[in-house]
């Protein structure tokens, strides 16, 4: 029962951001938060004209429980981040499964995005470009933590599955995790 209920979100970043604001103001204390089935945005199966996340997501280190099981690309709490998106202090646990560009926090992050202070405790599975924090990164990823297993067939990593020449990955920690590049 509100305000201590279990909350479930699909492709609803505005609703999740509002919930984070209520938690930050101590107006609710959810028993759990479930993101399903495919993360925030840019899921080919939902709408081919979907737009990437370009805002600011300040998680205030609130722990989000994910249960994402998808066959799509660009899968994570935030599926696809672009522009000047800023994702900070987000913590997740649970599980995330997708095809390519799969991460616990962000599936695919382009140049201009900033990811910092995030922690992944979700088991992450995919095929290619699979990372604990971000699947495919073309952006700075700093002071992040991964403590969960990450599995894929190629380009698998604890923090980022793959990076391009514009990415900087620094001051991150990986602990108690297994990476399987099958």
C-alpha atoms as one frame of an Amber mdcrd trajectory, in Angstrom:
protein
   0.000   0.000   0.000   1.263   3.496  -0.825   3.736   4.818   0.243   5.478
   1.528   1.130   4.334  -0.544  -1.832   6.228  -2.440  -4.500   6.643  -0.286
  -7.641   7.053  -1.664 -11.167   8.113   0.335 -14.238   8.488  -0.479 -17.915
   9.522   2.301 -20.278   8.560   5.095 -17.855  11.569   7.237 -16.927   9.395
  10.169 -15.849   7.504   8.010 -13.350  10.725   6.524 -11.983  12.308   9.968
 -11.623   9.210  11.162  -9.740   9.452   8.154  -7.432  13.142   8.946  -6.800
  12.123  12.492  -5.877   9.504  11.206  -3.414  12.087   8.888  -1.833  14.606
  11.743  -1.614  11.974  13.867   0.224  11.162  10.923   2.558   7.547  10.887
   1.327   7.628   7.186   0.488   9.726   4.139   1.290   9.071   1.486  -1.381
   9.336  -2.154  -0.434  10.968  -2.619  -3.838  11.238  -1.231  -7.331  11.115
  -3.470 -10.391  12.143  -2.292 -13.864  10.649  -4.593 -16.493  10.715  -5.746
 -19.172  13.338  -3.802 -21.098  14.726  -0.738 -19.341  13.879   2.877 -20.069
  14.098   3.794 -23.701  15.224   2.912 -27.211  13.787  -0.572 -27.431  13.425
  -1.582 -31.073  10.470  -3.832 -30.293   8.383  -1.094 -28.689   8.693   1.833
 -31.107  11.227   2.335 -33.858  10.984   6.117 -33.307  11.823   5.927 -29.575
  14.144   8.632 -28.301  17.192   8.125 -26.087  17.438   9.376 -22.513  19.072
  12.833 -22.544  18.333  14.097 -19.049  19.862  13.883 -15.593  19.293  10.857
 -13.398  20.558  11.470  -9.850  19.876   8.257  -7.957  20.975   9.455  -4.493
  22.394   5.926  -3.993  18.866   4.507  -3.665  18.947   0.780  -4.480  16.769
  -0.215  -7.462  15.871  -3.881  -7.928  15.840  -4.845 -11.625  14.197  -7.833
 -13.288  14.776  -7.206 -17.006  14.510 -10.106 -19.438  14.629  -8.965 -23.065
  15.835 -10.041 -26.485  16.361  -6.408 -27.576  19.548  -4.371 -27.961  20.388
  -1.389 -25.701  19.103  -2.877 -22.458  19.674  -1.679 -18.898  18.004   0.511
 -16.299  18.533   3.155 -18.985  18.617   1.425 -22.357  20.173   4.191 -24.451
  21.704   7.446 -23.163  22.673  10.219 -25.563  23.543  13.890 -25.718  24.510
  15.402 -22.410  22.795  12.824 -20.198  24.192  12.605 -16.662  23.710   9.417
 -14.681  25.052   9.629 -11.128  24.814   7.767  -7.829  22.557   5.000  -9.165
  22.627   1.567  -7.509  21.004  -1.550  -8.949  20.664  -5.217  -8.031  18.741
  -8.135  -9.539  19.182  -9.243 -13.146  19.423  -7.769 -16.640  19.279  -9.829
 -19.857  19.373  -8.562 -23.436  21.100  -9.048 -26.781  23.785  -6.472 -27.635
  24.742  -3.342 -25.625  23.600  -4.616 -22.238  24.549  -3.087 -18.882  23.241
  -2.994 -15.343  22.928   0.812 -15.358  23.106   1.783 -19.083  22.960  -0.381
 -22.198  24.513   2.093 -24.647  26.037   5.492 -23.778  27.227   7.822 -26.539
  29.793  10.638 -26.440  28.671  13.512 -24.225  27.087  11.258 -21.596  28.585
  11.126 -18.084  28.261   8.095 -15.794  29.690   8.429 -12.278  29.329   7.110
  -8.759  27.142   4.165  -9.837  27.112   0.639  -8.403  25.950  -2.538 -10.139
  24.930  -5.622  -8.192  22.708  -7.043 -10.957  23.731 -10.173 -12.838  24.102
  -9.060 -16.477  23.729 -11.390 -19.493  23.892 -10.622 -23.204  25.681 -11.516
 -26.412  28.054  -8.676 -27.351  29.072  -5.427 -25.616  28.013  -6.576 -22.143
  29.202  -4.725 -19.034  28.390  -4.539 -15.354  27.775  -0.786 -15.420  27.498
  -0.007 -19.164  27.383  -2.301 -22.197  28.869   0.036 -24.818  30.527   3.284
 -23.683  31.715   6.243 -25.738  31.795   8.451 -22.649  33.503   8.925 -19.277
  32.679   6.284 -16.657  34.209   7.056 -13.256  34.072   5.979  -9.612  31.702
   3.116 -10.379  31.535  -0.328  -8.777  30.564  -3.756 -10.073  30.063  -6.718
  -7.730  28.015  -9.044  -9.962  28.663 -11.614 -12.667  28.665 -10.484 -16.317
  28.245 -12.993 -19.178  28.401 -12.602 -22.968  29.951 -14.024 -26.136  32.273
 -11.085 -26.956  33.262  -7.681 -25.566  32.467  -8.472 -21.943  33.739  -6.409
 -19.007  33.151  -5.659 -15.354  32.567  -1.934 -15.802  32.138  -1.578 -19.599
  31.705  -4.302 -22.208  33.272  -2.142 -24.892  34.589   1.383 -25.273  35.571
   3.608 -28.158  38.425   6.106 -28.410  36.405   8.875 -26.712  35.649   6.839
 -23.566  37.572   7.258 -20.331  37.179   4.563 -17.704  38.838   5.590 -14.428
  38.729   5.107 -10.651  36.354   2.153 -10.881  36.277  -0.987  -8.721  35.370
  -4.575  -9.572  35.033  -7.085  -6.750  33.588 -10.577  -6.230  32.531 -10.833
  -9.882  33.055 -13.390 -12.629  33.257 -12.439 -16.306  32.421 -15.077 -18.850
  33.318 -14.427 -22.467  31.909 -17.640 -23.963
